[in-house]
Amino acid sequence: MALLQVVALVCAALGVVRAGPLLPAGQEPEPFDTNPQYSYSYTIQDAVTGDTKGHSESRNGDVVTGQYSVVDADGTRRIVDYTADAVHGFNAVVRREGTPSVHAAPIVRAAPVAAPVVARAFVPAPVPASVVRSAPFVQYSSPRFSYSVQPVAVASAPVARYAPAPYNALPALPSYAVPSGASNVHTSVSTPYHSYSY
């Protein structure tokens, strides 16, 4: 711990410790805007998807104000006005415009039904007991068979041997003498395997 304190003291004495990023020589730091300001807005009205919404926001210093709106599924338009600052934090007011185009189905209550009055007592009739019989006993057996293993014939594959391809000597190429004094002579020789030209 003492070593860390010594290193920190030496760095501070030499001026090595700086707050902020180092800038190249000759370059000034960007000026700090004490009153930042911006403003933007957009609106979307897509007839194909039915997406309708908008948003606008502006900033003046540390106060941000804005509004966004969206058309909800029931056809009403929801509008949110908001403000954010360092003193009051984020505050939003939500309001709705229009009447819902989709109504909830009314609740239908069934009328009460009076139960019929029974004038005489019910006496169940005796039920004769049914006779239960078991199914006939059936016995199944698998067919008898015998199985014997036959000896397997074993044969070895021929041994593969690798050798270079057989040598195929090419026929001797014809040779012709170049006539003396010929300055522009072209020669070409072709065989089924090679072609030369010079």
C-alpha positions as CSV (number, residue, x, y, z in Angstrom):
1,M,0.0,0.0,0.0
2,A,2.9,2.3,0.8
3,L,4.4,1.7,-2.6
4,L,1.1,2.8,-4.3
5,Q,1.1,6.0,-2.3
6,V,4.7,6.8,-3.3
7,V,3.9,6.2,-7.0
8,A,0.8,8.4,-6.8
9,L,2.8,11.2,-5.0
10,V,5.7,11.0,-7.6
11,C,3.2,11.1,-10.5
12,A,1.4,14.1,-9.1
13,A,4.7,15.9,-8.5
14,L,5.8,15.4,-12.1
15,G,2.5,16.5,-13.5
16,V,1.8,13.2,-15.2
17,V,-1.7,12.9,-13.8
18,R,-4.2,14.9,-15.9
19,A,-7.9,15.0,-15.8
20,G,-9.5,14.4,-19.2
21,P,-8.1,13.0,-22.5
22,L,-4.8,14.1,-23.8
23,L,-5.0,16.3,-26.9
24,P,-2.4,16.4,-29.7
25,A,0.0,19.4,-29.6
26,G,-1.6,22.6,-31.0
27,Q,-5.2,21.4,-30.8
28,E,-7.6,23.3,-28.6
29,P,-10.3,21.4,-26.7
30,E,-13.9,21.7,-28.0
31,P,-15.8,24.5,-26.4
32,F,-18.4,23.4,-23.8
33,D,-21.9,24.5,-24.6
34,T,-23.4,25.9,-21.4
35,N,-26.9,26.2,-23.0
36,P,-27.4,23.2,-25.3
37,Q,-30.4,23.5,-27.7
38,Y,-32.0,21.2,-30.2
39,S,-35.4,20.6,-31.7
40,Y,-36.8,17.8,-33.9
41,S,-40.2,16.3,-35.0
42,Y,-41.6,13.7,-37.3
43,T,-45.0,12.4,-38.3
44,I,-46.0,9.0,-39.8
45,Q,-49.3,8.2,-41.6
46,D,-49.1,4.9,-43.3
47,A,-52.5,4.0,-44.9
48,V,-51.4,0.4,-45.7
49,T,-50.6,-0.6,-42.2
50,G,-52.8,1.9,-40.4
51,D,-49.8,3.2,-38.5
52,T,-50.4,6.8,-37.5
53,K,-48.1,8.6,-35.0
54,G,-45.9,11.6,-34.4
55,H,-43.3,12.9,-32.1
56,S,-41.7,16.4,-31.4
57,E,-39.1,17.3,-28.9
58,S,-37.0,20.4,-28.0
59,R,-34.3,21.2,-25.6
60,N,-33.3,24.5,-24.2
61,G,-30.5,24.2,-21.6
62,D,-31.4,21.5,-19.2
63,V,-35.1,21.5,-19.9
64,V,-36.5,19.0,-22.4
65,T,-40.2,19.3,-23.5
66,G,-42.0,17.2,-26.0
67,Q,-45.1,15.6,-27.2
68,Y,-45.9,12.3,-29.0
69,S,-49.2,10.9,-30.2
70,V,-50.4,7.6,-31.5
71,V,-53.7,6.2,-32.8
72,D,-54.6,3.3,-30.6
73,A,-56.4,0.1,-31.8
74,D,-59.8,1.4,-30.6
75,G,-59.5,4.5,-32.9
76,T,-58.8,7.0,-30.2
77,R,-55.7,9.3,-30.4
78,R,-53.5,9.1,-27.3
79,I,-51.4,12.3,-26.8
80,V,-48.6,12.5,-24.2
81,D,-47.1,15.9,-23.3
82,Y,-43.9,15.6,-21.3
83,T,-41.3,17.8,-19.6
84,A,-38.0,16.8,-18.0
85,D,-35.5,18.9,-16.1
86,A,-33.1,18.6,-13.2
87,V,-35.5,20.1,-10.6
88,H,-38.8,18.3,-11.3
89,G,-37.6,15.2,-13.1
90,F,-39.7,13.6,-15.8
91,N,-43.4,14.5,-15.8
92,A,-46.0,13.4,-18.4
93,V,-49.6,14.2,-19.0
94,V,-51.6,11.6,-21.0
95,R,-54.9,12.6,-22.7
96,R,-57.2,10.9,-25.3
97,E,-59.1,12.4,-28.1
98,G,-62.0,10.9,-30.1
99,T,-64.5,8.2,-29.4
100,P,-63.7,4.6,-29.5
101,S,-64.8,3.0,-32.7
102,V,-64.8,-0.5,-31.1
103,H,-67.4,-1.0,-28.4
104,A,-67.4,-3.8,-25.9
105,A,-70.2,-6.3,-26.3
106,P,-73.0,-5.6,-23.8
107,I,-73.4,-8.1,-21.0
108,V,-76.6,-10.1,-21.4
109,R,-78.0,-11.6,-18.3
110,A,-80.3,-14.6,-18.6
111,A,-83.6,-14.4,-17.0
112,P,-84.0,-16.6,-14.0
113,V,-85.9,-19.8,-14.7
114,A,-88.2,-21.2,-11.9
115,A,-87.7,-24.9,-11.3
116,P,-90.9,-27.0,-11.7
117,V,-92.5,-28.2,-8.6
118,V,-92.6,-32.0,-8.2
119,A,-95.9,-33.2,-6.8
120,R,-95.1,-36.8,-6.2
121,A,-92.1,-38.6,-4.8
122,F,-90.0,-40.6,-7.2
123,V,-89.4,-44.3,-6.3
124,P,-86.8,-46.0,-8.4
125,A,-87.8,-49.3,-10.0
126,P,-85.7,-52.3,-9.1
127,V,-83.1,-53.3,-11.7
128,P,-82.4,-57.0,-12.2
129,A,-78.8,-57.9,-11.6
130,S,-77.1,-58.8,-14.9
131,V,-75.1,-62.0,-15.1
132,V,-71.4,-61.5,-15.7
133,R,-69.6,-64.2,-17.6
134,S,-65.9,-64.4,-18.3
135,A,-64.6,-64.6,-21.9
136,P,-63.5,-68.1,-22.9
137,F,-59.8,-68.9,-22.1
138,V,-57.7,-68.9,-25.3
139,Q,-54.1,-70.0,-25.3
140,Y,-51.6,-68.9,-27.9
141,S,-48.2,-70.3,-28.6
142,S,-45.5,-69.3,-31.0
143,P,-44.5,-71.7,-33.8
144,R,-41.5,-73.9,-33.2
145,F,-38.5,-73.4,-35.4
146,S,-34.8,-74.2,-35.2
147,Y,-31.9,-71.9,-36.1
148,S,-28.3,-72.8,-36.7
149,V,-25.4,-70.7,-37.6
150,Q,-23.7,-71.5,-40.9
151,P,-19.9,-71.0,-41.1
152,V,-18.8,-67.8,-42.7
153,A,-16.5,-68.1,-45.7
154,V,-13.5,-65.8,-45.3
155,A,-11.5,-64.6,-48.3
156,S,-8.8,-62.0,-48.3
157,A,-8.9,-59.1,-50.8
158,P,-5.9,-58.9,-53.2
159,V,-3.0,-56.8,-51.9
160,A,-3.0,-53.5,-53.6
161,R,0.4,-52.4,-54.8
162,Y,1.3,-49.0,-56.0
163,A,3.9,-48.3,-58.7
164,P,4.8,-45.4,-60.8
165,A,3.0,-45.0,-64.2
166,P,4.8,-46.8,-67.0
167,Y,7.3,-44.8,-68.9
168,N,6.1,-43.7,-72.4
169,A,8.9,-42.6,-74.6
170,L,8.0,-39.8,-77.1
171,P,9.0,-40.1,-80.7
172,A,12.1,-38.1,-81.7
173,L,11.2,-34.6,-82.8
174,P,12.4,-33.6,-86.3
175,S,15.2,-31.1,-86.5
176,Y,15.8,-28.7,-89.3
177,A,18.7,-26.4,-90.1
178,V,18.0,-22.7,-90.3
179,P,19.1,-21.2,-93.6
180,S,21.9,-18.7,-93.2
181,G,20.9,-15.1,-93.8
182,A,17.3,-15.5,-92.7
183,S,16.6,-12.8,-90.2
184,N,12.9,-13.5,-89.6
185,V,12.4,-17.2,-89.0
186,H,9.6,-18.8,-87.0
187,T,9.6,-22.4,-86.1
188,S,6.7,-24.5,-84.6
189,V,6.5,-28.2,-84.0
190,S,3.4,-30.1,-82.9
191,T,2.9,-33.7,-81.8
192,P,-0.1,-35.3,-80.2
193,Y,1.5,-34.6,-76.8
194,H,3.4,-31.3,-77.1
195,S,3.4,-28.1,-79.1
196,Y,6.4,-25.8,-79.5
197,S,6.7,-22.5,-81.2
198,Y,9.7,-20.1,-81.3
